[in-house]
Amino acid sequence: MNDVPIIYLSTPTPLWRDLMAGDHGPDVQSLQDELRRLGHSVRADGRFGPDTLRSVIALAKNAGVADVRTWTSFPVSRFAWLPAPTVETMTCSLQVGDQVVAGDAVAVLPPGIESARLSPEPRDVVPGERVVVVGDLVLPVDDSGNVASPDDLARLAASPAYAAYAAGATAPQASQGGSDLQRNGAAGGVPVTFRLARGLSVYSVPAAAVYAARGRSACVVADGKPAAVTIASSQFGQTLIQPEASQSIAEVSLKTSQAPPCR
C-alpha cells in the first residue's frame, strides 16, 4: 500500500500495538501462534523475545519489505489484522493506483460472529456427535446446537455462504433438516445440513418387524431370535435399526405378536 508492503496476519486477539523485547500478553501469544501456523519455529509463550523478532523479520523479508533490517520491534502499522486466515470481502471500492490516507476504508468484511446456533433445533434425533455443513465447511455443534469453537465461528464468518447471507444475497432455499444457523441471535440464518459427525451402519426393515418399542429402544426377531435394537428413523413403512449387540442380521420376521422379550 503506497508502495509499502502490508502483511496480513490472522490472530484470535487483534494486533493493536507495537511490540518490543520484554512485552507480553495475549496479543503476543496470538502473534506467535500465527507465526507458527505460517511455518516459523517460535515458542508460543506470550513473551516477545529475540526468537519472535527474528521470525517477524523473516516473515517481512519474504514479503518484500525493504527496510526490514532496521527493525528492532514489531511495528503494528506495517501489518493488517484479519479475523480468519481466509476471508471473503463484501465490498472493495478501491482500484489499483488509488491514493489512500490513514483511516480510509480499503475493504469491508462481513460482520463478525459471536455466536451461531441451529434453529429450530431438530427434535427426536439419533444420539451422537453432530455437525452442520455450510458449503465446504463441516462445523461441530454441541448438544444444544451451538457452534462453540471461536476458530469455527471465524471460519464460518469467512465463508462465501455467510458473506452472501450478511450481504442479504442469500436466495430462499430449504435447509436439509429444515434448520438454519442463526448469527448472534438474529432472525433468519444461513441454510445448513445437520447430520451425524460419523455415519451409522443400519438395517432397513419393514415397520411391522419392530415390536416392544419404547422411545428409540425396540426389538426384532432376527434370524429366528429376539434382538434388541435402536431405532434410527422410520418413514414410509420402513424402519432403520441398529442392533445393540454386535451382530449381523440376515432376515427379520414379521410375526411378532407372540415374540418373546429381547431384554
C-alpha positions in Angstrom: 0.0 0.0 0.0 1.5 3.3 -1.1 4.5 1.3 -2.4 5.0 -0.3 1.0 4.1 -4.0 1.6 1.4 -4.5 4.2 1.4 -8.0 5.7 -1.9 -9.6 6.7 -2.0 -11.7 9.8 -4.9 -13.6 11.3 -4.9 -13.8 15.1 -7.6 -14.5 17.7 -6.5 -11.4 19.6 -6.2 -8.4 17.3 -2.7 -6.9 16.9 -3.1 -3.4 18.4 0.3 -2.2 19.5 4.0 -2.1 18.6 5.8 -5.0 20.4 9.3 -4.7 21.8 11.6 -7.1 23.7 10.0 -8.0 27.0 6.4 -7.2 26.1 3.9 -9.9 27.0 0.2 -10.6 26.8 -2.5 -12.4 24.7 -1.6 -10.4 21.6 2.0 -11.6 21.8 0.9 -15.2 22.0 -1.6 -14.8 19.2 1.2 -13.4 17.0 3.4 -16.3 17.9 0.7 -18.8 17.1 0.2 -17.2 13.7 3.9 -17.2 13.0 3.9 -21.0 13.9 0.9 -21.5 11.5 2.9 -19.8 8.8 5.9 -22.2 9.3 8.2 -20.3 11.7 9.8 -22.0 14.6 9.0 -19.9 17.6 7.7 -20.8 21.1 4.2 -19.5 21.8 4.9 -18.4 25.4 3.3 -15.0 25.2 6.6 -13.1 25.6 8.2 -11.0 22.8 11.8 -12.0 22.7 14.7 -12.4 20.1 13.2 -15.6 18.6 9.9 -13.9 17.9 11.6 -10.8 16.5 13.7 -13.0 14.2 10.5 -14.8 12.9 8.8 -11.4 12.3 11.8 -10.1 10.4 12.0 -13.3 8.3 8.3 -13.1 7.5 8.6 -9.4 6.4 11.7 -10.1 4.4 9.9 -12.9 2.5 7.0 -10.4 1.8 9.5 -7.9 0.2 9.8 -5.3 3.0 12.8 -3.2 2.1 13.7 -1.7 5.4 13.3 -4.9 7.5 16.9 -5.0 8.6 16.4 -1.8 10.6 13.5 -3.4 12.6 14.1 -3.8 16.4 10.5 -4.4 17.2 7.1 -5.4 15.8 5.7 -2.3 14.0 2.0 -2.8 14.1 1.5 -0.1 11.3 3.2 -2.5 8.8 0.7 -5.2 9.5 -3.1 -5.6 9.0 -5.3 -7.9 11.1 -7.7 -10.4 9.6 -10.4 -12.2 11.6 -9.6 -15.5 9.9 -6.8 -16.9 7.7 -9.1 -16.6 4.6 -11.8 -14.1 4.3 -14.3 -13.0 1.7 -14.7 -9.3 1.2 -18.2 -7.8 0.9 -17.1 -4.7 -0.9 -13.9 -3.2 -2.1 -14.3 0.3 -3.7 -10.6 1.0 -4.3 -8.8 0.3 -7.6 -5.1 -0.1 -8.3 -3.4 3.3 -8.2 -6.0 4.9 -5.9 -4.5 7.1 -3.2 -5.4 6.4 0.4 -4.6 8.0 3.7 -4.7 6.7 7.3 -8.3 5.8 8.3 -9.6 5.2 4.7 -11.6 2.1 4.3 -9.9 -0.4 1.9 -12.4 -3.2 2.0 -15.5 -4.2 4.0 -15.6 -7.7 5.5 -18.7 -9.5 6.7 -19.7 -8.7 10.3 -18.0 -11.0 12.9 -19.9 -13.8 14.5 -20.0 -14.0 18.3 -22.4 -17.0 18.4 -24.2 -19.3 16.0 -27.0 -21.7 16.9 -29.0 -24.2 15.0 -32.7 -23.0 14.7 -35.0 -24.7 15.0 -33.1 -27.5 16.7 -34.3 -30.8 15.3 -36.1 -33.0 17.8 -36.0 -36.7 18.4 -32.7 -37.3 16.6 -30.4 -40.3 17.0 -27.9 -39.7 19.8 -24.4 -38.9 18.7 -22.0 -36.2 17.9 -23.4 -33.8 15.3 -22.1 -31.4 12.7 -23.5 -28.7 10.4 -22.4 -28.5 6.8 -22.2 -25.0 5.3 -20.9 -25.2 1.7 -17.5 -26.8 2.1 -17.3 -26.3 5.8 -18.1 -29.0 8.4 -18.5 -27.5 11.8 -19.1 -29.4 15.1 -22.1 -28.4 17.2 -22.7 -29.1 20.9 -25.7 -30.8 22.4 -27.7 -27.5 22.3 -26.9 -26.9 18.6 -24.3 -24.2 19.1 -21.1 -23.7 17.2 -18.9 -23.3 20.3 -15.4 -23.0 19.0 -14.1 -19.5 18.3 -12.0 -20.9 15.4 -15.1 -22.5 13.9 -17.0 -19.2 14.2 -14.2 -17.4 12.4 -14.2 -20.0 9.7 -18.0 -19.5 9.3 -17.6 -15.8 9.2 -15.0 -16.1 6.4 -17.2 -18.5 4.3 -18.8 -17.4 1.0 -22.2 -18.7 2.3 -22.0 -16.3 5.3 -20.8 -13.4 3.1 -23.8 -13.9 0.9 -26.1 -14.0 3.9 -24.5 -11.0 5.5 -24.9 -9.0 2.3 -28.6 -10.0 2.1 -28.0 -12.0 -1.1 -28.9 -15.5 0.3 -31.6 -16.9 -2.0 -34.6 -18.5 -0.3 -34.0 -22.2 -0.1 -34.8 -25.1 2.2 -32.2 -26.5 4.5 -31.8 -30.2 4.8 -33.4 -30.9 8.1 -35.2 -27.6 8.0 -32.7 -25.7 10.1 -30.5 -22.6 9.8 -27.6 -21.2 11.7 -28.7 -18.0 13.4 -26.0 -15.4 14.0 -25.8 -13.6 17.4 -29.5 -14.4 17.9 -30.7 -12.6 14.8 -33.7 -13.7 12.8 -33.1 -15.7 9.7 -29.9 -17.5 9.1 -27.5 -19.5 6.9 -29.1 -22.7 5.5 -27.2 -25.8 6.6 -27.2 -29.5 6.6 -27.4 -31.1 10.0 -26.0 -34.6 10.3 -24.1 -37.0 12.5 -20.4 -36.5 12.6 -19.9 -40.2 11.9 -22.3 -42.3 9.9 -24.2 -45.2 11.3 -24.5 -48.7 9.9 -28.2 -49.5 10.0 -30.6 -52.1 8.6 -33.8 -51.1 6.8 -36.6 -53.4 7.9 -40.4 -53.3 7.5 -42.1 -51.3 10.3 -44.1 -54.5 11.1 -40.9 -56.3 12.1 -40.4 -53.9 15.0 -42.1 -54.6 18.3 -42.0 -53.6 22.0 -40.9 -50.1 21.0 -40.3 -47.7 23.9 -38.8 -44.4 22.6 -35.9 -45.5 20.4 -35.5 -48.9 22.1 -37.2 -51.8 20.4 -37.0 -55.4 19.4 -37.0 -57.5 16.3 -36.9 -61.2 15.6 -33.6 -61.5 13.7 -32.6 -64.8 12.2 -35.1 -66.6 14.5 -34.0 -64.9 17.7 -35.2 -61.8 19.6 -32.7 -59.0 19.3 -32.5 -55.6 21.0 -32.2 -52.7 18.5 -32.1 -48.9 18.5 -34.4 -47.1 16.0 -32.6 -44.6 13.9 -35.6 -43.4 12.0 -38.8 -44.6 10.5 -40.8 -43.4 7.5 -42.8 -44.7 4.5 -43.3 -48.1 6.2 -39.6 -48.8 6.7 -37.7 -48.5 9.9 -33.9 -48.0 10.1 -32.5 -50.0 13.0 -29.1 -50.6 14.6 -28.5 -53.8 16.6 -27.5 -53.0 20.2 -25.2 -56.1 20.2 -22.5 -56.6 17.5 -24.3 -58.9 15.2 -25.3 -59.2 11.5 -28.9 -59.6 10.5 -29.8 -61.7 7.5 -33.6 -61.7 7.9 -36.3 -60.5 10.2 -39.7 -62.0 11.0 -43.0 -60.1 10.6 -44.7 -62.5 13.0 -44.1 -60.5 16.2 -47.4 -60.9 18.1 -46.1 -63.8 20.2 -42.4 -62.9 20.0 -40.5 -63.1 23.3 -38.9 -60.1 25.0 -35.5 -59.1 23.8 -34.3 -57.5 27.0 
